Amino acid sequence: MIKELVKLLSIVNLQIKKLLPKALKMLELDIEKRKMKLKECKIKAKITKVEIRLIKAKAEALN
């Protein structure tokens, strides 16, 4: 029985070793995707700020 448990544990260990790099790679890709999304949001926020300034400038020019 102990030999069977050891065999099963070694199989599980091997599968974990195989899957761990894939899981880490997936996490890295997810992190990169989130960073890109954050950069995109920051750029959109800057564009919005510039648009608001332009609208304010036009409003002041009309007054």
N, CA, C and O atoms as a printed pandas DataFrame, in Angstrom:
     atom_number atom_name residue_name chain_id  residue_number  x_coord  y_coord  z_coord
0              1         N          MET        A               1    0.826   -1.194    0.000
1              2        CA          MET        A               1    0.000    0.000    0.000
2              3         C          MET        A               1    0.871    1.259    0.000
3              4         O          MET        A               1    0.576    2.215   -0.717
4              5         N          ILE        A               2    1.915    1.264    0.780
5              6        CA          ILE        A               2    2.802    2.430    0.824
6              7         C          ILE        A               2    3.483    2.632   -0.532
7              8         O          ILE        A               2    3.656    3.765   -0.982
8              9         N          LYS        A               3    3.862    1.540   -1.172
9             10        CA          LYS        A               3    4.481    1.644   -2.500
10            11         C          LYS        A               3    3.519    2.265   -3.494
11            12         O          LYS        A               3    3.924    3.072   -4.330
12            13         N          GLU        A               4    2.248    1.894   -3.412
13            14        CA          GLU        A               4    1.237    2.457   -4.311
14            15         C          GLU        A               4    1.058    3.957   -4.069
15            16         O          GLU        A               4    0.921    4.740   -5.009
16            17         N          LEU        A               5    1.061    4.335   -2.804
17            18        CA          LEU        A               5    0.930    5.759   -2.468
18            19         C          LEU        A               5    2.131    6.552   -2.978
19            20         O          LEU        A               5    1.984    7.651   -3.513
20            21         N          VAL        A               6    3.308    5.981   -2.804
21            22        CA          VAL        A               6    4.523    6.645   -3.284
22            23         C          VAL        A               6    4.468    6.796   -4.806
23            24         O          VAL        A               6    4.831    7.840   -5.348
24            25         N          LYS        A               7    4.012    5.751   -5.480
25            26        CA          LYS        A               7    3.895    5.791   -6.935
26            27         C          LYS        A               7    2.895    6.866   -7.364
27            28         O          LYS        A               7    3.166    7.639   -8.283
28            29         N          LEU        A               8    1.742    6.910   -6.698
29            30        CA          LEU        A               8    0.745    7.926   -7.017
30            31         C          LEU        A               8    1.272    9.332   -6.757
31            32         O          LEU        A               8    1.053   10.238   -7.560
32            33         N          LEU        A               9    1.956    9.512   -5.654
33            34        CA          LEU        A               9    2.515   10.827   -5.330
34            35         C          LEU        A               9    3.564   11.249   -6.347
35            36         O          LEU        A               9    3.650   12.425   -6.702
36            37         N          SER        A              10    4.356   10.304   -6.814
37            38        CA          SER        A              10    5.367   10.649   -7.815
38            39         C          SER        A              10    4.707   11.045   -9.132
39            40         O          SER        A              10    5.187   11.945   -9.821
40            41         N          ILE        A              11    3.605   10.376   -9.486
41            42        CA          ILE        A              11    2.865   10.739  -10.704
42            43         C          ILE        A              11    2.281   12.142  -10.560
43            44         O          ILE        A              11    2.371   12.962  -11.474
44            45         N          VAL        A              12    1.685   12.403   -9.406
45            46        CA          VAL        A              12    1.110   13.735   -9.157
46            47         C          VAL        A              12    2.202   14.794   -9.195
47            48         O          VAL        A              12    2.003   15.875   -9.750
48            49         N          ASN        A              13    3.336   14.494   -8.619
49            50        CA          ASN        A              13    4.458   15.430   -8.600
50            51         C          ASN        A              13    4.920   15.742  -10.016
51            52         O          ASN        A              13    5.179   16.898  -10.350
52            53         N          LEU        A              14    5.023   14.709  -10.849
53            54        CA          LEU        A              14    5.441   14.922  -12.237
54            55         C          LEU        A              14    4.436   15.797  -12.982
55            56         O          LEU        A              14    4.824   16.679  -13.747
56            57         N          GLN        A              15    3.159   15.555  -12.760
57            58        CA          GLN        A              15    2.145   16.357  -13.439
58            59         C          GLN        A              15    2.181   17.803  -12.975
59            60         O          GLN        A              15    1.994   18.723  -13.772
60            61         N          ILE        A              16    2.421   18.000  -11.696
61            62        CA          ILE        A              16    2.539   19.375  -11.180
62            63         C          ILE        A              16    3.736   20.063  -11.824
63            64         O          ILE        A              16    3.652   21.228  -12.213
64            65         N          LYS        A              17    4.846   19.346  -11.934
65            66        CA          LYS        A              17    6.040   19.927  -12.556
66            67         C          LYS        A              17    5.792   20.281  -14.016
67            68         O          LYS        A              17    6.341   21.259  -14.523
68            69         N          LYS        A              18    4.964   19.486  -14.691
69            70        CA          LYS        A              18    4.638   19.786  -16.087
70            71         C          LYS        A              18    3.718   20.988  -16.198
71            72         O          LYS        A              18    3.881   21.825  -17.085
72            73         N          LEU        A              19    2.751   21.070  -15.295
73            74        CA          LEU        A              19    1.734   22.116  -15.396
74            75         C          LEU        A              19    2.182   23.455  -14.824
75            76         O          LEU        A              19    1.686   24.501  -15.242
76            77         N          LEU        A              20    3.093   23.436  -13.892
77            78        CA          LEU        A              20    3.509   24.677  -13.234
78            79         C          LEU        A              20    4.063   25.714  -14.213
79            80         O          LEU        A              20    3.647   26.871  -14.157
80            81         N          PRO        A              21    4.982   25.347  -15.105
81            82        CA          PRO        A              21    5.471   26.358  -16.050
82            83         C          PRO        A              21    4.357   26.931  -16.938
83            84         O          PRO        A              21    4.355   28.121  -17.251
84            85         N          LYS        A              22    3.417   26.075  -17.336
85            86        CA          LYS        A              22    2.292   26.563  -18.150
86            87         C          LYS        A              22    1.444   27.545  -17.357
87            88         O          LYS        A              22    1.024   28.580  -17.874
88            89         N          ALA        A              23    1.199   27.211  -16.106
89            90        CA          ALA        A              23    0.389   28.092  -15.260
90            91         C          ALA        A              23    1.096   29.431  -15.046
91            92         O          ALA        A              23    0.462   30.486  -15.084
92            93         N          LEU        A              24    2.405   29.382  -14.823
93            94        CA          LEU        A              24    3.162   30.627  -14.634
94            95         C          LEU        A              24    3.140   31.476  -15.901
95            96         O          LEU        A              24    2.995   32.697  -15.840
96            97         N          LYS        A              25    3.286   30.819  -17.044
97            98        CA          LYS        A              25    3.257   31.545  -18.312
98            99         C          LYS        A              25    1.897   32.203  -18.513
99           100         O          LYS        A              25    1.813   33.345  -18.965
100          101         N          MET        A              26    0.832   31.479  -18.174
101          102        CA          MET        A              26   -0.505   32.048  -18.302
102          103         C          MET        A              26   -0.677   33.254  -17.385
103          104         O          MET        A              26   -1.286   34.253  -17.770
104          105         N          LEU        A              27   -0.139   33.158  -16.172
105          106        CA          LEU        A              27   -0.219   34.292  -15.248
106          107         C          LEU        A              27    0.570   35.491  -15.774
107          108         O          LEU        A              27    0.118   36.631  -15.672
108          109         N          GLU        A              28    1.750   35.225  -16.339
109          110        CA          GLU        A              28    2.551   36.309  -16.902
110          111         C          GLU        A              28    1.814   36.986  -18.046
111          112         O          GLU        A              28    1.811   38.213  -18.151
112          113         N          LEU        A              29    1.188   36.182  -18.906
113          114        CA          LEU        A              29    0.434   36.748  -20.022
114          115         C          LEU        A              29   -0.746   37.574  -19.513
115          116         O          LEU        A              29   -1.051   38.633  -20.061
116          117         N          ASP        A              30   -1.404   37.087  -18.467
117          118        CA          ASP        A              30   -2.530   37.824  -17.893
118          119         C          ASP        A              30   -2.067   39.149  -17.308
119          120         O          ASP        A              30   -2.734   40.173  -17.461
120          121         N          ILE        A              31   -0.924   39.124  -16.636
121          122        CA          ILE        A              31   -0.374   40.356  -16.060
122          123         C          ILE        A              31   -0.030   41.347  -17.162
123          124         O          ILE        A              31   -0.328   42.536  -17.045
124          125         N          GLU        A              32    0.601   40.859  -18.244
125          126        CA          GLU        A              32    0.943   41.740  -19.361
126          127         C          GLU        A              32   -0.319   42.340  -19.992
127          128         O          GLU        A              32   -0.352   43.519  -20.344
128          129         N          LYS        A              33   -1.344   41.512  -20.126
129          130        CA          LYS        A              33   -2.607   41.976  -20.698
130          131         C          LYS        A              33   -3.209   43.076  -19.830
131          132         O          LYS        A              33   -3.709   44.079  -20.338
132          133         N          ARG        A              34   -3.154   42.875  -18.519
133          134        CA          ARG        A              34   -3.695   43.894  -17.604
134          135         C          ARG        A              34   -2.874   45.181  -17.637
135          136         O          ARG        A              34   -3.427   46.275  -17.534
136          137         N          LYS        A              35   -1.541   45.049  -17.782
137          138        CA          LYS        A              35   -0.688   46.236  -17.886
138          139         C          LYS        A              35   -1.033   47.027  -19.144
139          140         O          LYS        A              35   -1.111   48.255  -19.117
140          141         N          MET        A              36   -1.238   46.301  -20.253
141          142        CA          MET        A              36   -1.588   46.977  -21.505
142          143         C          MET        A              36   -2.934   47.687  -21.372
143          144         O          MET        A              36   -3.106   48.805  -21.859
144          145         N          LYS        A              37   -3.884   47.030  -20.711
145          146        CA          LYS        A              37   -5.200   47.635  -20.500
146          147         C          LYS        A              37   -5.075   48.902  -19.650
147          148         O          LYS        A              37   -5.734   49.907  -19.919
148          149         N          LEU        A              38   -4.225   48.845  -18.626
149          150        CA          LEU        A              38   -4.005   50.006  -17.770
150          151         C          LEU        A              38   -3.388   51.153  -18.567
151          152         O          LEU        A              38   -3.802   52.303  -18.425
152          153         N          LYS        A              39   -2.397   50.840  -19.404
153          154        CA          LYS        A              39   -1.788   51.872  -20.238
154          155         C          LYS        A              39   -2.817   52.483  -21.172
155          156         O          LYS        A              39   -2.846   53.696  -21.375
156          157         N          GLU        A              40   -3.662   51.628  -21.739
157          158        CA          GLU        A              40   -4.713   52.098  -22.638
158          159         C          GLU        A              40   -5.661   53.042  -21.905
159          160         O          GLU        A              40   -6.051   54.078  -22.446
160          161         N          CYS        A              41   -6.029   52.688  -20.684
161          162        CA          CYS        A              41   -6.928   53.540  -19.891
162          163         C          CYS        A              41   -6.264   54.872  -19.558
163          164         O          CYS        A              41   -6.912   55.918  -19.585
164          165         N          LYS        A              42   -4.967   54.830  -19.243
165          166        CA          LYS        A              42   -4.254   56.074  -18.935
166          167         C          LYS        A              42   -4.195   56.986  -20.149
167          168         O          LYS        A              42   -4.361   58.200  -20.033
168          169         N          ILE        A              43   -3.955   56.393  -21.321
169          170        CA          ILE        A              43   -3.907   57.187  -22.554
170          171         C          ILE        A              43   -5.275   57.805  -22.833
171          172         O          ILE        A              43   -5.370   58.976  -23.200
172          173         N          LYS        A              44   -6.332   57.014  -22.657
173          174        CA          LYS        A              44   -7.687   57.540  -22.867
174          175         C          LYS        A              44   -7.989   58.669  -21.894
175          176         O          LYS        A              44   -8.643   59.647  -22.255
176          177         N          ALA        A              45   -7.513   58.533  -20.659
177          178        CA          ALA        A              45   -7.737   59.582  -19.660
178          179         C          ALA        A              45   -7.018   60.869  -20.068
179          180         O          ALA        A              45   -7.557   61.966  -19.917
180          181         N          LYS        A              46   -5.794   60.722  -20.589
181          182        CA          LYS        A              46   -5.055   61.914  -21.039
182          183         C          LYS        A              46   -5.757   62.580  -22.203
183          184         O          LYS        A              46   -5.853   63.806  -22.258
184          185         N          ILE        A              47   -6.253   61.772  -23.141
185          186        CA          ILE        A              47   -6.987   62.321  -24.292
186          187         C          ILE        A              47   -8.231   63.060  -23.808
187          188         O          ILE        A              47   -8.547   64.145  -24.298
188          189         N          THR        A              48   -8.928   62.473  -22.856
189          190        CA          THR        A              48  -10.138   63.101  -22.317
190          191         C          THR        A              48   -9.798   64.432  -21.652
191          192         O          THR        A              48  -10.530   65.409  -21.811
192          193         N          LYS        A              49   -8.695   64.475  -20.912
193          194        CA          LYS        A              49   -8.285   65.730  -20.262
194          195         C          LYS        A              49   -7.998   66.803  -21.314
195          196         O          LYS        A              49   -8.381   67.961  -21.147
196          197         N          VAL        A              50   -7.329   66.417  -22.386
197          198        CA          VAL        A              50   -7.031   67.372  -23.452
198          199         C          VAL        A              50   -8.323   67.854  -24.111
199          200         O          VAL        A              50   -8.475   69.040  -24.401
200          201         N          GLU        A              51   -9.239   66.935  -24.340
201          202        CA          GLU        A              51  -10.521   67.319  -24.934
202          203         C          GLU        A              51  -11.268   68.301  -24.039
203          204         O          GLU        A              51  -11.865   69.261  -24.525
204          205         N          ILE        A              52  -11.232   68.057  -22.721
205          206        CA          ILE        A              52  -11.904   68.960  -21.771
206          207         C          ILE        A              52  -11.258   70.345  -21.832
207          208         O          ILE        A              52  -11.955   71.360  -21.821
208          209         N          ARG        A              53   -9.938   70.383  -21.895
209          210        CA          ARG        A              53   -9.245   71.680  -21.997
210          211         C          ARG        A              53   -9.656   72.420  -23.268
211          212         O          ARG        A              53   -9.876   73.631  -23.255
212          213         N          LEU        A              54   -9.756   71.660  -24.378
213          214        CA          LEU        A              54  -10.163   72.292  -25.636
214          215         C          LEU        A              54  -11.575   72.849  -25.541
215          216         O          LEU        A              54  -11.840   73.952  -26.018
216          217         N          ILE        A              55  -12.470   72.104  -24.937
217          218        CA          ILE        A              55  -13.858   72.574  -24.778
218          219         C          ILE        A              55  -13.888   73.823  -23.905
219          220         O          ILE        A              55  -14.606   74.777  -24.206
220          221         N          LYS        A              56  -13.105   73.818  -22.815
221          222        CA          LYS        A              56  -13.053   75.005  -21.945
222          223         C          LYS        A              56  -12.503   76.203  -22.702
223          224         O          LYS        A              56  -13.009   77.318  -22.573
224          225         N          ALA        A              57  -11.458   75.961  -23.497
225          226        CA          ALA        A              57  -10.857   77.060  -24.261
226          227         C          ALA        A              57  -11.853   77.615  -25.276
227          228         O          ALA        A              57  -11.933   78.829  -25.463
228          229         N          LYS        A              58  -12.609   76.740  -25.931
229          230        CA          LYS        A              58  -13.619   77.203  -26.893
230          231         C          LYS        A              58  -14.711   77.995  -26.185
231          232         O          LYS        A              58  -15.176   79.017  -26.689
232          233         N          ALA        A              59  -15.116   77.512  -25.013
233          234        CA          ALA        A              59  -16.163   78.207  -24.254
234          235         C          ALA        A              59  -15.683   79.592  -23.829
235          236         O          ALA        A              59  -16.434   80.565  -23.893
236          237         N          GLU        A              60  -14.421   79.672  -23.392
237          238        CA          GLU        A              60  -13.878   80.980  -22.987
238          239         C          GLU        A              60  -13.750   81.907  -24.191
239          240         O          GLU        A              60  -13.969   83.114  -24.088
240          241         N          ALA        A              61  -13.394   81.330  -25.322
241          242        CA          ALA        A              61  -13.256   82.147  -26.533
242          243         C          ALA        A              61  -14.607   82.701  -26.981
243          244         O          ALA        A              61  -14.689   83.809  -27.509
244          245         N          LEU        A              62  -15.653   81.927  -26.767
245          246        CA          LEU        A              62  -16.984   82.396  -27.154
246          247         C          LEU        A              62  -17.504   83.480  -26.212
247          248         O          LEU        A              62  -18.313   84.317  -26.612
248          249         N          ASN        A              63  -17.038   83.465  -24.964
249          250        CA          ASN        A              63  -17.494   84.481  -24.001
250          251         C          ASN        A              63  -16.726   85.710  -24.237
251          252         O          ASN        A              63  -16.932   86.709  -23.548
